[in-house]
Amino acid sequence: MKKVQMLIDGKMSTALSGETREIRDPGNGEVLALVPESAREDVQRAILAARRAFDEGPWRNTTALDRGKFLFKVADAIRKEAKLLAEIEVRNCGKPLAEAEFDVADAANCFEFYGGLATKIHGETMSVPANSLSFVLREPIGVCGQIIPWNYPLLMASWKLAPALAAGNVCVLKPSELTPLTALELGRILTQLELPAGVVNIVSGPGANAGEELAESPLVDKIAFTGGTATGRKIVLGATSSLKRVSLELGGKNPNIVFEDCDFEAAVDGSLFAAFANQGEVCSAGSRLLVEKSIHARFVQAMLDKIPRIKLGHGLDGGVKMGPLISAAHREKVEQYIRVGVEEGAKLRCGGKRPEGAAFAKGNFLEPTIFDNVIPKMRIAREEIFGPVLSVIPFQNETEAIQIANDTEYGLAAGVWTKNITKGIRVMRAIRAGITWINTYHPTFNELPWGGYKQSGNGRELGLYGIEEYLEVKQVNVNLDEGPLGWY
Ligand code: NAD
């Protein structure tokens, strides 16, 4: 069995206890690797290494140019190992290979984007009052604890590490206990790139204890979290005693609105992609599909006609468009929601069950599921299911569509389909969400800010905004008058 190690203080290490966790392929149950199961003491070791690396300054005192060049090297190294990384991501997460390849390429691009940005972190100067030259410095925050979920492991690790490092911070990253493998591979890659010890630490382990230690430790200056909204609340509570900086990327129940004047075929295609890409295990999934009543029946039928094209299977098998869910427990949770939808009176139009056949017997597969005639107050319209379950809600007019779209505690993403661009922009401006698309769904750009309104989070990742989350701001006042103040 392959034993994988984690990165602490510049070295690949086991847990102090020697404990390991089996990591399984959700498509066939095969054990892929044994990874260290960190406890608080392991995370403390990583935090101390990071603390020393920050306080002694080997990273923040490098030039921005050198930090940028280092991030370019990480991008190159990811590209060199892209095939391996994509394959590991498929086996560990269950996603189709084409999606994993896209994630790996985007992870490299993210390091490159922030490599370029490292040299563009500027302050300001002012001469207020006249006898003072005042300027504003932007400095790294310090030790950043970073906790990521299981659905996009390498990509989320990159979204966290790249801006933090560009800004001169040091990091302790904890991937999900379910999908640590590509983050640990990234740790191995970093050891080959001459990074001072302790600047990046990657610890595998569970949320309880290992994750909690990162949120609670007074030696950590900032915690950046991506995951569920309920866990986000715990992170905030854990961070309270030290009042560390907190940024949160949380869940969503995202509206995707289709008007009768849309490009019908594009909207059908885009709405299926919005709901079922990555098995629907996407925070920004268009899991609430709002369709104008005048085209509702025809639209749902057109989606049903296309559903057979979503080929289920192991992500490494040719032509597969949907893989297994991440774990047996998660599939059960999604199935429980399907039962709830039926009990609530929504109309199950397809899916709702496990596919039959030997190819699916050992994996956590579930058919793509569409509920029609969903009412906004139903739980399947309100709660994040995080699986291949689409709730279709018919609406009468633009006002009602906006009202339904905003009737949620979340505010992560939204889509609108209409050929009337004025209407598209008007509707988008009325929707309380941080990531929006008109006549498309899901494209994500390293250059643009990612994050949510309302209970979908706090702060932004990516783009110029993403680096702000890793910078402190300091004012410096230089007295231009000579001699004493003369106050006393
Ligand atoms: P999760 O909240 O269960 O776990 C996320 C991470 O937090 C994991 O690493 C886990 O080990 C850790 N964790 C769990 N409990 C903890 C605790 N008490 N203290 C510290 N760490 C703890 O989420 P998940 O099931 O891995 O991922 C799915 C969720 O992530 C969904 O809600 C999804 O919407 C969200 N998500 C959001 C974004 C975004 O950008 N907004 C992106 C991807 C996923």
Boltz pocket constraint, residues with backbone or C-beta under 6 A from the ligand:
constraints:
  - pocket:
      binder: B
      contacts: [[A, 147], [A, 148], [A, 149], [A, 150], [A, 151], [A, 152], [A, 174], [A, 175], [A, 176], [A, 177], [A, 205], [A, 206], [A, 207], [A, 208], [A, 210], [A, 211], [A, 212], [A, 215], [A, 226], [A, 227], [A, 228], [A, 229], [A, 231], [A, 232], [A, 234], [A, 235], [A, 249], [A, 250], [A, 251], [A, 252], [A, 282], [A, 283], [A, 284], [A, 384], [A, 386], [A, 412], [A, 451], [A, 452], [A, 456], [A, 457]]
      max_distance: 6.0
